[in-house]
């Protein structure tokens, strides 16, 4: 979008942009989960093996470990993934 915008005092977005002074790390440090969590590695296609079955997580998490914590929901039990 290179047209002037009223919200930017009729400037283009590019004219108003400044880069952040904060350095961006090359890689985010691995997450640490409490001992009660089970961890699983997310494969290249965005899934994990859980109880012998394939579970899709997200390709965003590819190459990362995700933490799984058992929770109780009335009438059924499930495991929630937390990233």
Phi and psi in degrees as GROMACS dihedral restraints (atoms count N, CA, C in turn):
[ dihedral_restraints ]
;  ai    aj    ak    al  type     phi  dphi    fc
    3     4     5     6     1  -114.9    20    10
    4     5     6     7     1    15.1    20    10
    6     7     8     9     1   -96.6    20    10
    7     8     9    10     1   150.6    20    10
    9    10    11    12     1   -62.9    20    10
   10    11    12    13     1   145.5    20    10
   12    13    14    15     1  -120.1    20    10
   13    14    15    16     1   137.3    20    10
   15    16    17    18     1   -59.4    20    10
   16    17    18    19     1   -38.5    20    10
   18    19    20    21     1   -65.3    20    10
   19    20    21    22     1   -19.8    20    10
   21    22    23    24     1  -106.0    20    10
   22    23    24    25     1    27.3    20    10
   24    25    26    27     1    59.1    20    10
   25    26    27    28     1    39.9    20    10
   27    28    29    30     1    62.2    20    10
   28    29    30    31     1    30.2    20    10
   30    31    32    33     1  -103.1    20    10
   31    32    33    34     1   161.0    20    10
   33    34    35    36     1   -83.4    20    10
   34    35    36    37     1   154.0    20    10
   36    37    38    39     1   -56.0    20    10
   37    38    39    40     1   -38.7    20    10
   39    40    41    42     1   -62.6    20    10
   40    41    42    43     1   -33.4    20    10
   42    43    44    45     1   -71.4    20    10
   43    44    45    46     1   -22.8    20    10
   45    46    47    48     1   -97.0    20    10
   46    47    48    49     1   -11.7    20    10
   48    49    50    51     1   -74.3    20    10
   49    50    51    52     1   136.3    20    10
   51    52    53    54     1  -133.3    20    10
   52    53    54    55     1   141.3    20    10
   54    55    56    57     1   -75.2    20    10
   55    56    57    58     1   156.4    20    10
   57    58    59    60     1   -71.8    20    10
   58    59    60    61     1   139.9    20    10
   60    61    62    63     1   -78.0    20    10
   61    62    63    64     1   -12.8    20    10
   63    64    65    66     1   -77.3    20    10
   64    65    66    67     1   133.8    20    10
   66    67    68    69     1   -72.5    20    10
   67    68    69    70     1   143.5    20    10
   69    70    71    72     1   -99.3    20    10
   70    71    72    73     1   128.1    20    10
   72    73    74    75     1   -69.2    20    10
   73    74    75    76     1   151.5    20    10
   75    76    77    78     1   -65.2    20    10
   76    77    78    79     1   -35.1    20    10
   78    79    80    81     1  -144.3    20    10
   79    80    81    82     1   136.3    20    10
   81    82    83    84     1   -72.6    20    10
   82    83    84    85     1   135.9    20    10
   84    85    86    87     1   -63.0    20    10
   85    86    87    88     1   150.1    20    10
   87    88    89    90     1   -61.6    20    10
   88    89    90    91     1   146.1    20    10
   90    91    92    93     1   -73.9    20    10
   91    92    93    94     1   147.8    20    10
   93    94    95    96     1  -111.6    20    10
   94    95    96    97     1   129.3    20    10
   96    97    98    99     1  -109.1    20    10
   97    98    99   100     1   151.2    20    10
   99   100   101   102     1   -61.9    20    10
  100   101   102   103     1   159.4    20    10
  102   103   104   105     1   -58.5    20    10
  103   104   105   106     1   -27.8    20    10
  105   106   107   108     1   -72.8    20    10
  106   107   108   109     1   -12.0    20    10
  108   109   110   111     1   -84.6    20    10
  109   110   111   112     1   144.5    20    10
  111   112   113   114     1   -98.7    20    10
  112   113   114   115     1   144.3    20    10
  114   115   116   117     1  -115.0    20    10
  115   116   117   118     1   147.8    20    10
  117   118   119   120     1  -135.7    20    10
  118   119   120   121     1   142.9    20    10
  120   121   122   123     1   -84.6    20    10
  121   122   123   124     1   131.5    20    10
  123   124   125   126     1   -88.7    20    10
  124   125   126   127     1   120.9    20    10
  126   127   128   129     1   -75.5    20    10
  127   128   129   130     1   176.5    20    10
  129   130   131   132     1   -59.6    20    10
  130   131   132   133     1   -27.0    20    10
  132   133   134   135     1   -95.8    20    10
  133   134   135   136     1    12.8    20    10
  135   136   137   138     1    85.3    20    10
  136   137   138   139     1    20.8    20    10
  138   139   140   141     1  -128.2    20    10
  139   140   141   142     1   170.8    20    10
  141   142   143   144     1  -132.6    20    10
  142   143   144   145     1   160.6    20    10
  144   145   146   147     1   -94.4    20    10
  145   146   147   148     1   130.6    20    10
  147   148   149   150     1  -140.3    20    10
  148   149   150   151     1   118.1    20    10
  150   151   152   153     1    52.1    20    10
  151   152   153   154     1    42.0    20    10
  153   154   155   156     1    77.0    20    10
  154   155   156   157     1     4.7    20    10
  156   157   158   159     1  -120.0    20    10
  157   158   159   160     1   157.0    20    10
  159   160   161   162     1   -86.8    20    10
  160   161   162   163     1   132.2    20    10
  162   163   164   165     1  -126.5    20    10
  163   164   165   166     1   123.2    20    10
  165   166   167   168     1   -75.8    20    10
  166   167   168   169     1   132.4    20    10
  168   169   170   171     1  -110.5    20    10
  169   170   171   172     1   -78.1    20    10
  171   172   173   174     1  -177.7    20    10
  172   173   174   175     1   141.5    20    10
  174   175   176   177     1   -69.0    20    10
  175   176   177   178     1   -16.8    20    10
  177   178   179   180     1   -62.2    20    10
  178   179   180   181     1   -30.6    20    10
  180   181   182   183     1   -91.6    20    10
  181   182   183   184     1     5.9    20    10
  183   184   185   186     1   -52.7    20    10
  184   185   186   187     1   130.7    20    10
  186   187   188   189     1    82.8    20    10
  187   188   189   190     1     2.8    20    10
  189   190   191   192     1  -112.4    20    10
  190   191   192   193     1   162.4    20    10
  192   193   194   195     1   -96.6    20    10
  193   194   195   196     1   138.1    20    10
  195   196   197   198     1  -113.8    20    10
  196   197   198   199     1   148.5    20    10
  198   199   200   201     1   -97.3    20    10
  199   200   201   202     1   137.4    20    10
  201   202   203   204     1  -118.9    20    10
  202   203   204   205     1   128.5    20    10
  204   205   206   207     1  -124.6    20    10
  205   206   207   208     1   131.4    20    10
  207   208   209   210     1   -75.3    20    10
  208   209   210   211     1   133.6    20    10
  210   211   212   213     1  -130.5    20    10
  211   212   213   214     1   163.5    20    10
  213   214   215   216     1  -115.0    20    10
  214   215   216   217     1   131.2    20    10
  216   217   218   219     1  -122.7    20    10
  217   218   219   220     1   130.6    20    10
  219   220   221   222     1   -50.0    20    10
  220   221   222   223     1   139.6    20    10
  222   223   224   225     1    76.0    20    10
  223   224   225   226     1    -6.8    20    10
  225   226   227   228     1  -166.1    20    10
  226   227   228   229     1   160.0    20    10
  228   229   230   231     1  -115.6    20    10
  229   230   231   232     1   149.1    20    10
  231   232   233   234     1  -147.2    20    10
  232   233   234   235     1   170.3    20    10
  234   235   236   237     1  -122.8    20    10
  235   236   237   238     1   130.7    20    10
  237   238   239   240     1  -102.0    20    10
  238   239   240   241     1   141.3    20    10
  240   241   242   243     1   -92.9    20    10
  241   242   243   244     1   137.7    20    10
  243   244   245   246     1  -129.2    20    10
  244   245   246   247     1   133.4    20    10
